[in-house]
């Protein structure tokens, strides 16, 4: 069948489809695509993120026992470090009492006319040593332990000789305390401390009695002076 347009020529163009109408028809799918594409991409990205979250949650769940074991090992490490620190402190502060006693006994002069009545060994910390050195006691000697002793002697010179035996030995130092005379017997009683020089850590294990620092010039104890005096 043939269609014939009987409208006048000036009206025929108005009845024909215009370019704007075609553009409008083409714009609709573009608009729909512009709206749907971001939505699709967002949904896809959200799905990927959800899958990643699920995967990470699964890994976290699987690592829970490992994390618990790590916490236990960390706590055990801390406990062992504390024990090791205490052991190191004890080792560094280890006192060789038997060695000190043997060295002291070996140094005792024979036939000195001095009898030791009592003897006590004690540790001497750095603060106490510093205070004593400020008064001239143990000058130049790194004394780590003291042997407190009391004794009696037949004469004042016997006490002086006895104490100088230790004072001139670089392994020891002397802190003279007191001396009195018994008028009835003519005997001298005295008290003093013999300091044991502390050796370096490297030498402690092999020879605890090894001398430390070089001794200063010895100071002699005084007759009846209390404290760290000198005997002349």
Steps between C-alpha positions, in 0.01 A plus 500: 500500500628845415451789735451838343543818696229737382610785731633814343878521468543751784335262746673183401825582693311547822354152484839333434707383800757762613864446603423602859253219529762247395748658741248469781448135424876443499548692827271269696720189485808715566340642811396157618852371437654794686283424800537124496875468432610672829244295690630180345861597569419594860314174554790305349753682718284448809481130421877479465547683832256267672690201367827650622349566843373144519843373398676716763253391766574141411874562525455677835302207632765258378775710664327523838683195644829632362436840655416337832822299488695814410359676806599207721851492354535875550396467864745211544776707340433786742508262797827340384657842445410596856649176633813552289539856630476376859750222426743750349469724805565207730796389292651847491453539873622149581722500804782252538490479877716189520763652273500822705539305822780289353685809372457677836622198696801456273597862561495470879852555634643223717626578846352850483373500856145566374202275562183544291191454719215554252465550128201594279496526120255741335448660161591867451289689247627782279338778707655379824839460330480854361421639845796317652737610224400862561637460853824345373407136561562251215636782282573375149365151575179358359392318815191282453489317835609565856623263770407652834720361774584547865810375673753538773872567485794500733606850398400801296778427250362150451166652393678742263705219343192281466294765322786619277534145372161543333530870427811459286350207309327618177234232555380660823432830671474590868237698686628538857226561755621496860756371748492489881742389767407273789693645794465180702646265239695740281328355194372712211159435353419643157240497226552560130369408158709344227366585156523245221574661165245409234650383173372562147214278377721327242744386768246404764437148375872408493641681801261682731793623711676674213583861595290775353618857487847601605515585874553846628763581756406313821378694802592356839231454773504737806526383850158551653332693219153387401422458125744484214802647676859381517712318755851644532 
